[in-house]
Amino acid sequence: MIDLKNLESSIVAIYKNHYLDVYRFLVCFTGNQNDAEDLTQEVFIRVLKSLPSFNGENNLKTWIFSIAKHTAVDHYRKKRFYSIFKDGFFKQLESKEKKPDEEMEMNAMKKMVHESVAKLKPNYRAVVILRGINEFSIKETSAILQCSESKVKVDYHRALKDLKRKLNMNIEEVLIHAK
């Protein structure tokens, strides 16, 4: 007999521990809070359905992010011409302490960064979001994207090079503005 009370508390704990990270990843990937909210719910529905088949080979967080990545890619394929990164998560990070002209400059910079990231190929965009913005390790990113660590390194390097070319600026500055 399954201990439903223990199962329910485990599911609640998984949701609480990983919801915000998954949501942020999906906001970055889709550029839309409403889509990210819907997709986050979809991710946890898939997690719940797949939980009995979770074998523990990867850590739980990596497994959940792998599901999130697949959910995001599925969504991207369905809405290929969807406008990405118009607004969303990064509006929440704006500081109220800045002067209006500084804030306008920061908003313009963020918009440029979002637009440039949105124009990256989906696999480059995913690796930039995971490595550069969410600061996952190469190993975690590799597990989430289900590719080799060397592919993560190469894709990340190429994506940053492409972003730098698009933005014509120091890439470290770009990633700071993206957070």
N, C-alpha and C positions, 0 to 999 in steps of 0.2 A: 504494500500500500504506500502511495506517495504522501509524504508529509506536506500537505497543501500550505500550511501556515509558514513552514520553512521555505518552501518554493516561492511563495508570494514575497516574503521578505528579501529573498535573494534577488528576485526580479526588480523589486523596488530599489535595492542597493545598486544594482547594475545601472538602472536608469539614472539614478541620482548622481552616481560617480562619473558617468560618461555623456550625459545629455548635453551639457554646455559645450564640451569639446567637439562633439559631433555637429551640433548646431552651428558653431563658429566655422568649422570646416565647410559645411554646406552653404553658409552665407557667402564665404569667400569664393566657393566654386560657382554658385549660381548668381551671386550678386543681388539676390532678392530675398528679403526677410520672410515674406509670405511663402515663397517656394521652399525656403530653407526650413521653415516650421513644418510644412507638409512633408517634406522629404525626411526630416528628423523623425517624425512620427512613423513614416514608412520604414525607416531604418530599424527602429525599435520593434516594429511589428515583425519584420524579417528576422531580427535577432531572437525574438520570442519563439517564432516558428522553427528556427534553426537551432535553438539552444540544446535540444536533445541530441543533435548530431555534433555538437562542439566537442572536439576530442582533446583539447588542451595542448595540441602541438605548438600553437602560437599562444602568446599571452592574450587574455580576454580583450584588452584595449585594441591590440593589433587586429584581432579578428573582427571586432565591431567596426573599426575604421575601414577594413576591407569591404565590409558590407556597405558602409556609407559611400565609399568610392564607387562601387558598382551601382548603387542607387543613383548617385549623382550623374554618372556616365549615361545610365539609362534615361534619366531626365534630359540630359544634354542632347542625346540623340533624338528624343521626341520633339524637342524645341530648338532645333539647330539654328534657327534664325532669330532666336530670342535675344533681346538686348540685355547684355550682362553688365553688372557693376554700376548701374545708374545711381543707386543709393543703397543704404543698408547698414550693415554692422558698423562700419567705420564712422557713421554719423554719431553713434553712441559714444565714441571715444573723444569727441571734440571737447577741448577745454574751454571753460567759460572765463578763464583768467586772461586770455590773450586779448590783445587789442584787435579791433575790428579788421584793420588792414592785414595784420599777421594771420588772423583766422581765415580771411579770404584767400591769402596766399597758401596757407596749409590746405584748405579745401580744394583749391585749384591743383595743388601738387597731388593730393590724394586721388582726385578725379583722373589726373593723367596716369598715375600708377595703376589705378583700377582698370582704366581703358586699355593700357598696355598689357596688363596681365590677362585681361579678357581676350586679347587678340592672340595670345599664345596657343599653340596646339594643346588639346586637352591633357595629354600626358605631361607636357611641360608645365601647364598651369597647375596640375595636381601636385607635382613635385615641388614647385615654388611655394604653393600654399602650405604643404606639409613641412618642408624643410625650412623655408625662409620665414614664414609667418608663424606657423604653429610650433616651430623649432623641434620637430621630431628628429631622432637620430637617423643615420643612414640605414641602420638595421631595421628600425621600426618602419621607416618609409618603404624600404624594400619589401617588407612583409605585407604592408597595407596595399601597395601597388602590385604585389605578386610578380616581382621581377628581381633580377640580381642586384646586389649592392653596387656593382660597377656600373650598371645601367642607371641607377639612381644618381651616382656621381656624375656620369657623362650628361644625362638629361638635365640635371641641375646646373651644371656648368654651361651647357648650351642655352638653357632657358635664361640664365642671368646675362649671358653675352647678348642674347637677342633683346632682352629688356633694356640693357645698357644702350644698345644701338638705337632702339626705339625712343628711348628717353634722352639719349645723349648726355648722360650724367653718371656720377659715381654710383655704382650698384648698391653699395652699403647704405647710402643715403636713401635709395629707393626702398629698400627693405625696412628701414626705420620708419618711413612714411606709411608703409603698408600695414604696420602693426597697430 
